[in-house]
Amino acid sequence: MIKIKRLIKSFKYALKGFVKVFKEEQNLRIQSGVAILSIVMAIIFKISRLEWIALFFVILAVLLAEIINSAIERITDVLKPRIDNYVKEIKDIMAAAVMLASISAVIVGLIIFIPHIFD
């Protein structure tokens, strides 16, 4: 059975976590701004349902990658005194994941929007 109070509490914790990372991570704010701009462009250009799906997933991938990156950075900062030589590598690997998601999103965005811009 679903406990509504417990579910609401979970959503509050999740929102609190999102607000915290949004306030503290400049890249997430930039990525969110680009996501909003992309959504506005999608509305203006009246993109297809399939294009909306692709846009939704790449936006989600970038934001999730950034949030996971932020969480892993915090974990590695806590562990830093004990495993100092791996911390930089871990952070670099996560930065690569965010970069890959971002590059993919740009490519998908170009594929979606260039035809609409030049029509």
N, C-alpha and C positions, 0 to 999 in steps of 0.2 A: 504494500500500500504506500502511496506517495504521501509524504508528510509535507504539507504546504509550507509550514513555518520554516522547516529545515531547508526546503528548496529556495524560499525567499532569502534566507540567510546566506545560502551559497551564492546566489546572484549578487547580493550586496558585497560579499568578499571579492567576487570576480570584478565587479565594477570598481571597487576600491583599488584593486591591483591594476586595472587598466588606467585609472586616473593617475595613480602614482607613476607608472612607467611613462604615460603621456607627458606628465609635468617634468620628469627628469631626463627624458631621452629626446634630444633635438631631432635625431633622425626619424623617430616615430612621428613627430609633429610634421616634419617635411613630407614624409611618405603619406600621412593622412591628408595633407593639403593637396598633394598630387592626386590622391584617390578621389577627393571631392571634386577637383577640377575635371578629372576623367568622367565622373558621373554626370556633371553638368554638361560636358561635351556630348556624352552619350544621349542625354535627354534632348539637347539641341539638334543633334543629327538624326535622332530617332533610329538608333541602331536596332538591328534585328534581335530576336530572342536568343539566338545562338551567340551573337556577339555579346549580349548582356551576360550570358553564362560564362563565357571566356573572360570577360572583364571582371566579373565578380570573383572568379577563382584566382586570377593573378593578383588582384588587390588583396584578397584574403591571404594568399601565399606570402606576399611581401610583409604584411602587418604581422602575421603569425611568426615569420622568421625573425623579425625585429624583436618581438616580445620574447620569444624563446632565447634569442641572443642576449637580451638584457638579463633574463633570469640566470642563464649560464654564466654571464659575467659576474653576477653577484655571488654565485656559488664558488667560482674560481677565486674571487677576491677573499672569501672566507678561508679557503684552503691554501691560499698563496704561501704562507710561511712554511707549510709542510711539503708542497710539491711545486716549488717556485719555477723549476725548469719546464714544466708542462703548461703553466698558466698562459704564457704568451701564445703557445701553439694552439691551445684550446680557443682562445679569443680570436686568433687569426682564422681558424677553421670556421667558427661561427660567423665571422665577418664575411668570409667567402660565401657561406650559405645565403646570407642576406643579399650580397652582391649578385649572386646567381639568380635569386628570385626577382630582384629589381631589374636586372638586364632582361630576363624573360618577360617581365611585365611591360617594359618599354617596347620590346619587339612585338608583343601581342597588341599593345596600344597602337603602334604604327600600322600594323596589318589592319586593324579595325578602322582607324581614323583617317589614314591617308586617302583611301577611296572616297570617303565622305567629304573631305576637305576639297578635293579636286573635281567633285561632281558639280 
